């Protein structure tokens, strides 16, 4: 049941439209679904290497200044991938991501991504 729901969520995304069944199976195998409450931190230095994909809800990416105040970098919309810098090369190192509403994320952990790429 969970695998079927995950496959439907992935297939509904524009990025994966037109992908063949074999490619979708590989993507599904390396992806975990995470249901997140509002204001849940889903990315930070302690979770380096993960690639996240927002299916539903909202995520705000921010940094902390020297006084500990949040400085918003970007608001992520459904259908968007985000990750820390070494994964996507987008200057995200040191940033945090927090849900702005109940959200559904696809999470690709480093060990799953590396295993899938080795096949």
N, C-alpha and C positions, 0 to 999 in steps of 0.2 A: 504494500500500500504506500509506504513512504517513498520507495524507489519510483513508483509510478508518478506520484505527485511531484517529486523532484524532477523527473524527466519532462513533465508537462511545463513546469516553471522554466526550465532551461530552454525548451523548444519554443516557448512563447516569446523569448527574447530575440530581437532583430539580429543580434550578432550571430546567433546559431541557426537562423532560418535558412533552409536550403542545405543544411548539413546532412550527410547520409547517416544511416542508422549506426554504422560502426563508429563514426566520429562522436556521435551523441552518447554512445555507450562509454567510450573512453572519458568524455567530459563528465558524465554522471558518476563514473567510478572514482574520480579524483575530487569530487565535490561533496560537501556535507551541507545540509540545510540547518540554519540556526534561526530560531524565533527569538526576537529580542524585545524587551520592554522599553518603553520610552526612557530616555536618559541613561541607557546602558552604554558603557564604553566598549567599543568593538575593535578598536585599533589603537596601539600605542607601542612604545619602545619594547615592552615585555612580550609583545606578540609579533615581532619582526618576522618578515618572510611570508606572511599570509597574503593571499589575494582574495579580496572580497567583492561580491557582486550584489548590488541592492535590487531585490525583486519587488519589494513592496514597502512603503513607509518612507522614511527620510533619515538622512545622516548628515551631520555637520562635522566638518574637519576643522580642527583648531590647533593652535599652539599656545603655550603658556609663556607670558612675559616674565621678566625678573621678579615681579611682585606676585606672580601666580595668577594673574588675570588672563582669562581666555581671549585670544585674538582669532576671530573666525577667518579661515583661509578659503573655505569652499563649502557650499551646500550641495550634497550629492542627491541626485534625483533617481527614481526607479529606472533600471536599465543600464546603470553605470557601474563599471569596475573601478575599484580603488585599492591601493596597496602602499607599502612603504617604499622608499626611494630605490633600494637595491633591486627590487623586483621589477618595477616599471620605469625607472629612470626619470621620475617626475618631481623630484625635490620634496618628497613627503617625509623624510627622516625627521624624527623628533616631534612629529604631529600626532594628534589623537583624533579619533573619530567617535562620536557619540550619537546615538539614535535620537531623533527629534519627535518620533512617534513610534507606536508599535511597528516593528519592521520584520521583514523576512529576508535573510541574507543567505547567499550561497558562499561557502567558505572553502578555499583551496589551500590546505596547509602545505608547507614546504615539502614534507616527506611524501605526500600524495602527488604533488606536482612533479617532483623529481622522479618518482617511480613511474609515472605515466609517460614522461618524456623519454625514459630509458627504453620503453617498449616500442 
